[in-house]
Amino acid sequence: MHPAARSPTRITASRIEAMSSLPRLTAATLERLPMSVLRPGYDPPRRSGIVHLGLGAFHRAHQAVYTDDALAAGAADWGITGVSLRAAQVRDQLEPQAGRYTVTSSGNAGDEIRLIGAIRQVLVAPENPRAVIEALAAPDTHIVSITLTEKGYHRQRDQTLDLSAAAVVHDLQGGAQTLYGLLAQACALRRKRGLPGVTVLSCDNLAANGQQLERLLGEFLERVDPATAAWVQRECCFPCSMVDRIVPATRPQDLAWLDAQLGVHDAGAVMTEPFRQWVIEERFAGPHPPWQAGGAQWVTRVAPYETAKLRMLNGAHSALAYLGLARGHELVAEAIADPPLAELVNQLMRAEAAPSFEPAPQQDLNAYADQLTARFANRARPHRLSQIAMDGSQKIPQRWLETLRDARSQGRRCPAILQALAAWIAYVRGARFTVEDPAAQELAGLWQQHGVNGIAGALFGAGGRFPQWTASAPELAQLTTDIKGCLAA
């Protein structure tokens, strides 16, 4: 077993740093790293061709690794300027390390530790939004990539821009708290300075993410700057993309284990699985890195890959989260080892999600399901169910409801998804678990108002909270029965 997979110790990440007698990972301490650590095969990038909004662990384990491969292949001007839209934590982790950090890939075959050098600088938008806007508007910037999670797009239930959200209201009045405010001001500067448009590349789990982002930014710009809205429509591109890599939250014991492996302290380390995938629509406003050097796929249609990932991987993940938590599990690997859950997830992926859409000619969905099951069972990289369970109201429409809708049009039922949906409904009651969801208060209020016999209808009946799918009377009855079973467990 990987040392980081052992039972967690009750110490914080800041305490790990305070306890560590090791020097920090810096340019000066690189020579201390053991030879087993893979190092960048290039000189530090001279320019930032990419500005990335949302510099979390996923970006550092995914797009930054592909960019590292592109730099190693000779693409010297494709460094990354990373932007945190909230806190300074990632900046404080990476800035003393000159942007360097390690990615540890752990699987049943062991561990691989790799040093990444693609990030040139880190900015914190709340501290200096002007610096972020100038980076976005810089002549060297050709790509703006984004990983914010679903709620960072500020969408309403009908998928339009939520103009009442406090951060959006702030930016409509000239602020720069959201991606819309930052991009609006940066694009206005690019237009004023006679610079070309940029490619804005969403890497989030949204169906047709590029199309959604283009529409949402357009809605924002039409209200604040119609001339720039027309310029963006004419000069910028919003390709769709599908990203896949499981990146659990880095834990204190992970950092302690890594200290022992490296001989220096890496405060910005991320832990992940060996698998990674990136499928990108080849529709760019200007140049792009040779991400194919790291295995990225350039395609004309991302939709089949995106749908497979959302409905099979993400749909199964959410099912494991809510059903697994209800059965007392903490980790994905524990939940998939539970025979009834494994059977249900297998049914969800193969019999319910896979038949609900038309795959690309080269997609083998049965092989994909086999691969997903093996990834879920990876005990070397613990993935907490509570992490997956966050923000469910933002996730279930594309993970479950679209499958339910399409299956109905095909004359099929989805009992596994209905069981998972019932577990989610029981979860958001908030009686057993702390619910981290932007709609948590609203969902708790619906529970109080309608009770166990009416909550399914309030959420998924005619005129319910989720218009993406309306349950039939038998489905509502089954949901109610399953909810009661979850609450009694």
Summary of the structure (lengths in Angstrom):
residues: 489
radius of gyration: 22.6
end to end distance: 31.3
largest distance: 66.9
contacts: 1695
relative contact order: 0.11
helix: 50%
strand: 13%
